[in-house]
């Protein structure tokens, strides 16, 4: 009888342990498939995801360019390890690391020494990162159409679609993509943590035959160089890709802005393969079509379209809020040395609007201007001008004195991209860079973006039911 009771206890304990093991699944051995949602309304190129560390909910960047995963804490920590890490821009910084006890990302759970906790009191400029140690040994798919990241160790659960991309995986599973730019073949590190399109180290950038670059300077740097170039990957050539130079960058990077061109990105860490899937061809109207099946891809993503008019065909300056006014925060370094604005100058009005009446004594015929102190309205006015107009008159303070100048939009590229596209779920949102309307070809649905008339000097006829508007002819 005692033996039977003891056997019963063993059976119950075995069942309990079995149930517990079914609930406590650890990655990658026991995990079959998970989906991690992305924000469907997010238009910024970085991939932010939610996860849990030691019971705390945290947002971080999904980063295929990072060897390790890093999570910040505001608390002081006793480090398990003191080390140094190299950032994507090449800078090496010291860091104190502590092992995370509990980590979960959807149904994915980790309890070993893979996620490092660090104090952001000493490293405030670092971001929370989910690196390759969480991803390797699996198949990962970034699905822009369904707004999620898929993860599995079962090849039957994720179908790799699109173009098989020439690439190599090193011993750390860093992915290097072969691409041709300005007639030269390079290897680009696939880095979803880099928000730009393409980044080149200084020596590589200078060895290529680019046109004269745009150089943007702010108070913290001597000037960042930007250029546009066609880039060939596999049998496809992508037009007007943004190239940035970074003197400290240890290796060329391919980032999230360029990846937004694709419907899905499939990374097979098991078989060491990479696939990029382009959208389907679409005929929106007789004048508006996006071709992805041709060898040369002309349409760009919304992120690239927006950056084009902020970086290249711009007013050659950018602004930051300064209370109720605006400060010149960055400038394009120009051939024209007589450019009227300087870093730190204060914008007090635009066209016939003044944001303050504090300097009316310096303004001739001040009564002819309209005073608007509503910060929200003024922000919208500035945004509309910066993103839509071909010229505007700005009123600004320089060394305490009021000045007035008319600025014209630079024509860095005389034939700018006429269409952009995105998979945002916000179907009828008017974006600052242009008109956005929902379109479907029966197989998939996404949004087409047309820059404002003043930016491309062209109108398009759009069906009423495409934009839910009273007018069927788009105009400024």
Secondary structure as the mmCIF struct_conf table of DSSP 4:
data_model
#
loop_
_struct_conf.conf_type_id
_struct_conf.id
_struct_conf.beg_label_comp_id
_struct_conf.beg_label_asym_id
_struct_conf.beg_label_seq_id
_struct_conf.end_label_comp_id
_struct_conf.end_label_asym_id
_struct_conf.end_label_seq_id
HELX_RH_AL_P HELX_RH_AL_P1 UNK A 2 UNK A 23
BEND BEND1 UNK A 24 UNK A 24
TURN_TY1_P TURN_TY1_P1 UNK A 27 UNK A 29
BEND BEND2 UNK A 30 UNK A 30
STRN STRN1 UNK A 33 UNK A 37
TURN_TY1_P TURN_TY1_P2 UNK A 40 UNK A 41
BEND BEND3 UNK A 44 UNK A 46
STRN STRN2 UNK A 48 UNK A 53
TURN_TY1_P TURN_TY1_P3 UNK A 54 UNK A 55
STRN STRN3 UNK A 56 UNK A 62
TURN_TY1_P TURN_TY1_P4 UNK A 64 UNK A 65
BEND BEND4 UNK A 67 UNK A 68
STRN STRN4 UNK A 69 UNK A 73
BEND BEND5 UNK A 74 UNK A 75
BEND BEND6 UNK A 80 UNK A 80
STRN STRN5 UNK A 81 UNK A 86
TURN_TY1_P TURN_TY1_P5 UNK A 88 UNK A 89
BEND BEND7 UNK A 90 UNK A 90
STRN STRN6 UNK A 92 UNK A 99
BEND BEND8 UNK A 101 UNK A 101
STRN STRN7 UNK A 103 UNK A 105
TURN_TY1_P TURN_TY1_P6 UNK A 106 UNK A 107
STRN STRN8 UNK A 108 UNK A 110
BEND BEND9 UNK A 112 UNK A 112
TURN_TY1_P TURN_TY1_P7 UNK A 113 UNK A 114
STRN STRN9 UNK A 115 UNK A 119
TURN_TY1_P TURN_TY1_P8 UNK A 120 UNK A 122
TURN_TY1_P TURN_TY1_P9 UNK A 124 UNK A 125
STRN STRN10 UNK A 129 UNK A 130
HELX_RH_AL_P HELX_RH_AL_P2 UNK A 132 UNK A 135
TURN_TY1_P TURN_TY1_P10 UNK A 136 UNK A 137
BEND BEND10 UNK A 138 UNK A 138
STRN STRN11 UNK A 139 UNK A 143
TURN_TY1_P TURN_TY1_P11 UNK A 144 UNK A 147
STRN STRN12 UNK A 148 UNK A 152
BEND BEND11 UNK A 153 UNK A 153
TURN_TY1_P TURN_TY1_P12 UNK A 155 UNK A 157
BEND BEND12 UNK A 158 UNK A 158
BEND BEND13 UNK A 162 UNK A 162
STRN STRN13 UNK A 163 UNK A 164
HELX_LH_PP_P HELX_LH_PP_P1 UNK A 165 UNK A 166
STRN STRN14 UNK A 167 UNK A 169
TURN_TY1_P TURN_TY1_P13 UNK A 171 UNK A 172
STRN STRN15 UNK A 175 UNK A 181
TURN_TY1_P TURN_TY1_P14 UNK A 182 UNK A 183
STRN STRN16 UNK A 184 UNK A 190
TURN_TY1_P TURN_TY1_P15 UNK A 192 UNK A 193
BEND BEND14 UNK A 196 UNK A 197
STRN STRN17 UNK A 198 UNK A 201
HELX_RH_AL_P HELX_RH_AL_P3 UNK A 202 UNK A 207
BEND BEND15 UNK A 208 UNK A 208
HELX_LH_PP_P HELX_LH_PP_P2 UNK A 212 UNK A 213
STRN STRN18 UNK A 214 UNK A 218
TURN_TY1_P TURN_TY1_P16 UNK A 219 UNK A 220
BEND BEND16 UNK A 222 UNK A 222
STRN STRN19 UNK A 224 UNK A 233
TURN_TY1_P TURN_TY1_P17 UNK A 234 UNK A 235
STRN STRN20 UNK A 236 UNK A 246
TURN_TY1_P TURN_TY1_P18 UNK A 247 UNK A 248
BEND BEND17 UNK A 250 UNK A 251
STRN STRN21 UNK A 253 UNK A 254
HELX_RH_AL_P HELX_RH_AL_P4 UNK A 256 UNK A 259
TURN_TY1_P TURN_TY1_P19 UNK A 260 UNK A 261
STRN STRN22 UNK A 262 UNK A 268
TURN_TY1_P TURN_TY1_P20 UNK A 269 UNK A 272
STRN STRN23 UNK A 273 UNK A 278
HELX_LH_PP_P HELX_LH_PP_P3 UNK A 279 UNK A 281
STRN STRN24 UNK A 282 UNK A 283
BEND BEND18 UNK A 285 UNK A 287
STRN STRN25 UNK A 289 UNK A 290
BEND BEND19 UNK A 293 UNK A 295
STRN STRN26 UNK A 296 UNK A 297
STRN STRN27 UNK A 300 UNK A 301
HELX_RH_AL_P HELX_RH_AL_P5 UNK A 302 UNK A 307
HELX_RH_PI_P HELX_RH_PI_P1 UNK A 308 UNK A 312
BEND BEND20 UNK A 313 UNK A 314
BEND BEND21 UNK A 316 UNK A 316
STRN STRN28 UNK A 317 UNK A 322
TURN_TY1_P TURN_TY1_P21 UNK A 323 UNK A 324
STRN STRN29 UNK A 325 UNK A 332
BEND BEND22 UNK A 335 UNK A 335
TURN_TY1_P TURN_TY1_P22 UNK A 337 UNK A 338
BEND BEND23 UNK A 340 UNK A 340
TURN_TY1_P TURN_TY1_P23 UNK A 343 UNK A 344
STRN STRN30 UNK A 346 UNK A 350
TURN_TY1_P TURN_TY1_P24 UNK A 351 UNK A 352
STRN STRN31 UNK A 353 UNK A 354
BEND BEND24 UNK A 355 UNK A 355
BEND BEND25 UNK A 357 UNK A 357
TURN_TY1_P TURN_TY1_P25 UNK A 358 UNK A 359
HELX_RH_3T_P HELX_RH_3T_P1 UNK A 360 UNK A 362
BEND BEND26 UNK A 363 UNK A 363
TURN_TY1_P TURN_TY1_P26 UNK A 364 UNK A 365
HELX_RH_3T_P HELX_RH_3T_P2 UNK A 366 UNK A 368
BEND BEND27 UNK A 369 UNK A 369
STRN STRN32 UNK A 370 UNK A 371
HELX_RH_AL_P HELX_RH_AL_P6 UNK A 375 UNK A 388
BEND BEND28 UNK A 390 UNK A 390
STRN STRN33 UNK A 391 UNK A 398
TURN_TY1_P TURN_TY1_P27 UNK A 399 UNK A 400
STRN STRN34 UNK A 401 UNK A 408
BEND BEND29 UNK A 412 UNK A 415
STRN STRN35 UNK A 420 UNK A 422
BEND BEND30 UNK A 425 UNK A 425
TURN_TY1_P TURN_TY1_P28 UNK A 427 UNK A 428
STRN STRN36 UNK A 431 UNK A 431
TURN_TY1_P TURN_TY1_P29 UNK A 432 UNK A 433
STRN STRN37 UNK A 434 UNK A 440
BEND BEND31 UNK A 442 UNK A 443
STRN STRN38 UNK A 445 UNK A 451
HELX_RH_AL_P HELX_RH_AL_P7 UNK A 453 UNK A 456
BEND BEND32 UNK A 457 UNK A 457
STRN STRN39 UNK A 461 UNK A 461
HELX_RH_AL_P HELX_RH_AL_P8 UNK A 464 UNK A 467
TURN_TY1_P TURN_TY1_P30 UNK A 468 UNK A 468
BEND BEND33 UNK A 470 UNK A 470
BEND BEND34 UNK A 472 UNK A 472
STRN STRN40 UNK A 473 UNK A 473
#
